[in-house]
Amino acid sequence: MALKKSSSKRVQAEAEIPFWQEAFCGIDLVMLHASPVCYGIGVPHGDNSAVILIPGFLGSDRYLTQLYSWLEHLGYKPYSSGITLNAECPNLLIRYRLNEIIERALDETGRQVHIIGHSLGGIIARSIAHQRPKDVASVTTLAAPFRGSIQHSTHSVVFRAAETVRKQILQEHGPQVLPSCYTAHCTCNFVSHLRGKISPSVLETAIYTRNDGAVDWRYCVTGNPDMDFEVSGTHLGLVFNASVYKIIATRLALSHPRKNESKDGQRCSFIQIQAAGPASALSAFKRRPEPGGKKRFNNACSTLMDKRAL
């Protein structure tokens, strides 16, 4: 009976996710270049604070190039995530890659950072914002289903791809990750912090579209009308959407990154504590990885790309 109910929920969810509309994502890009917003006209400009961009599921920094360049033109200091393929355990990505980017941004700007994430990248961004509220000024999600499990919040095509990735993660990392990795049942730091309430000091913004063809938009909102912003467009097209860019510019201007007075040693201690927590899948690691460890992780990512079956 339980299986039938679950199957019924998936059929209903699929019926409400217009996957075919993603074919029109190019329209968003064309309309962006026809909008004054694309050229920084009619929107607040930046204050040279850091903005970290995180790509979505199976995405890389490349498709965020337009957003990166626009933020730079607007007067911000954007940072790419360094993710070549977002098909990795989010807990490992945060621990070994994104925390390094945040540390560098904090050192170079001396202030809190903004984080913008698309789809899965937005889910990761919210987890980081909960983990590091003193280092994050704002978190913005674009079509990120952070309120539900992947089984019920995504189209079956996306769900099957995620299942393939999950199996590859387990095969690649073995005991370094939990058996329930890449599911809502995982108890790692990433999932635990995702379920927590983000500090009021962090400005939250959730941008979504009811025409989303990849995820159910109802899982992409906080429920607070002051934080949720609906636009017209597609799931992928939100990263090229003029309305989204205008909202981003306005929301970034509302948050004022405070000067970061933490010393390098203190921030390293924070990272160590996160990795050594009882719920962490990385309990074997006792300190921030040395250069050799980073190289091994990069090699692991490359191997995963070679083996992907998507």
SVG drawing of the C-alpha trace seen along z (x, -y; Angstrom):
<svg xmlns="http://www.w3.org/2000/svg" viewBox="-2 -53 53 55">
<polyline fill="none" stroke="black" stroke-width="0.4" points="0.0,0.0 2.8,-2.4 4.5,-1.6 1.3,-2.4 1.0,-5.8 4.6,-6.7 4.1,-5.8 0.9,-7.8 2.7,-10.9 5.4,-10.5 2.9,-10.3 1.0,-13.3 4.3,-15.3 5.4,-14.4 2.1,-15.6 2.7,-19.0 6.3,-19.4 6.3,-20.6 9.6,-19.1 9.1,-20.0 9.2,-23.7 12.9,-23.5 13.4,-23.5 12.6,-27.2 15.4,-28.1 17.3,-29.9 14.5,-32.5 15.5,-33.7 19.1,-34.4 17.8,-36.3 15.5,-38.4 18.2,-39.1 20.4,-40.7 17.5,-42.8 17.0,-44.1 18.7,-47.2 19.3,-45.1 21.9,-43.1 24.0,-46.3 23.6,-47.4 20.9,-50.0 18.2,-50.6 19.5,-48.3 21.6,-48.9 25.4,-48.5 27.7,-46.5 30.2,-47.4 33.0,-45.0 31.8,-42.4 32.3,-38.7 29.6,-36.6 30.1,-32.9 28.3,-31.0 27.4,-27.3 26.1,-25.4 23.2,-22.9 23.0,-19.2 25.4,-17.9 26.3,-21.5 29.6,-23.3 30.8,-26.9 30.7,-27.3 27.0,-27.9 27.2,-30.5 29.7,-32.6 27.0,-35.1 25.9,-35.6 29.5,-35.8 30.4,-38.5 27.2,-40.5 28.0,-40.6 31.6,-41.7 30.3,-44.5 27.8,-45.5 30.7,-46.0 30.8,-42.8 33.7,-40.4 32.4,-37.0 34.0,-33.7 33.4,-30.4 32.9,-27.3 35.6,-25.3 33.1,-22.5 33.7,-20.9 30.7,-18.6 28.2,-18.8 27.8,-15.0 29.6,-14.6 28.6,-14.1 27.6,-17.7 29.2,-17.1 32.5,-16.5 32.1,-19.4 31.6,-21.7 34.4,-20.3 37.1,-20.1 36.2,-22.7 33.6,-25.3 35.0,-26.0 38.3,-26.8 36.6,-29.3 34.9,-30.9 38.1,-31.2 39.8,-32.9 36.9,-35.3 37.0,-36.2 40.7,-36.8 40.6,-38.9 37.6,-41.1 37.8,-41.2 34.0,-41.0 31.2,-38.5 30.3,-36.8 27.1,-36.4 26.2,-32.9 24.1,-32.3 23.2,-28.7 21.1,-27.3 19.0,-24.2 21.2,-21.7 23.7,-24.5 21.1,-26.5 20.5,-23.6 24.2,-23.4 24.2,-27.2 21.5,-27.1 23.4,-24.4 26.5,-26.5 24.6,-29.6 23.3,-27.6 26.8,-26.3 28.6,-29.6 26.2,-32.4 29.0,-34.7 30.7,-34.4 27.6,-34.7 25.7,-38.0 23.1,-36.6 22.0,-33.4 20.0,-33.3 18.6,-30.2 17.4,-29.9 14.9,-27.0 16.3,-25.1 14.0,-22.4 15.4,-22.7 12.1,-21.8 11.6,-18.3 13.2,-15.0 14.6,-14.5 12.1,-11.7 9.0,-13.9 10.4,-17.3 12.0,-16.4 11.0,-15.0 11.6,-11.3 14.4,-12.0 16.2,-14.0 15.5,-11.4 16.9,-8.6 20.0,-10.6 20.5,-11.3 20.2,-7.6 23.0,-6.9 25.2,-9.6 24.4,-8.2 25.7,-4.7 28.8,-6.2 29.5,-8.2 29.1,-5.1 31.4,-3.1 34.0,-5.9 34.2,-6.9 33.1,-3.8 33.4,-4.3 34.1,-8.1 30.4,-8.6 27.3,-7.2 25.2,-4.5 22.3,-6.9 24.4,-9.6 22.6,-11.7 19.2,-10.9 17.0,-12.8 17.7,-10.1 21.4,-10.9 22.6,-12.2 25.8,-14.0 26.5,-17.6 25.2,-18.8 21.7,-17.4 21.6,-18.2 22.4,-21.9 20.0,-22.0 17.1,-21.2 18.1,-23.9 16.7,-27.4 19.0,-30.0 20.1,-32.8 18.1,-36.0 21.4,-37.8 21.6,-36.1 19.3,-37.7 17.4,-34.8 16.1,-35.0 14.3,-32.2 13.5,-32.7 11.3,-30.3 9.2,-29.8 5.9,-27.9 7.0,-26.8 9.9,-24.9 10.4,-21.8 12.9,-20.0 11.6,-20.4 8.3,-21.1 8.3,-24.8 6.4,-24.3 9.5,-22.9 11.6,-25.9 10.0,-28.5 10.5,-29.3 6.8,-30.2 7.8,-33.7 6.5,-36.2 9.2,-38.6 11.8,-36.1 10.1,-34.3 10.1,-35.8 8.2,-34.3 9.4,-35.0 8.4,-33.8 10.9,-31.4 12.3,-27.9 14.4,-26.0 17.7,-26.3 16.8,-29.7 16.7,-31.3 20.5,-31.8 19.9,-33.9 16.7,-35.6 16.5,-39.4 13.8,-39.4 16.1,-37.2 19.0,-39.5 17.0,-42.5 15.9,-40.7 19.5,-39.6 20.8,-43.1 18.2,-44.5 18.6,-41.8 22.4,-42.0 22.1,-45.8 19.8,-45.3 22.3,-43.1 25.4,-44.8 28.3,-42.4 30.0,-43.1 33.7,-43.2 35.1,-39.7 37.4,-40.0 38.0,-36.2 41.6,-35.2 42.7,-32.5 43.4,-30.1 39.9,-30.5 38.3,-29.8 40.4,-26.7 39.2,-25.5 35.6,-25.9 36.3,-23.7 37.9,-21.1 34.9,-21.0 32.5,-20.5 34.5,-17.5 34.9,-15.9 31.2,-16.1 29.5,-12.8 27.1,-12.9 29.9,-13.5 30.7,-11.0 34.3,-12.2 35.2,-11.2 38.4,-9.7 39.7,-13.2 41.1,-15.1 42.4,-18.3 42.1,-20.5 43.4,-18.6 47.0,-19.2 47.8,-20.0 48.2,-16.3 44.7,-15.6 43.3,-18.2 45.0,-16.7 43.6,-13.3 40.1,-14.7 40.5,-16.4 41.6,-13.1 38.6,-11.4 36.3,-14.0 38.0,-13.4 37.5,-9.7 33.8,-10.2 33.4,-12.3 35.0,-9.5 32.8,-6.9 29.5,-8.7 26.7,-6.8 24.5,-9.7"/>
</svg>
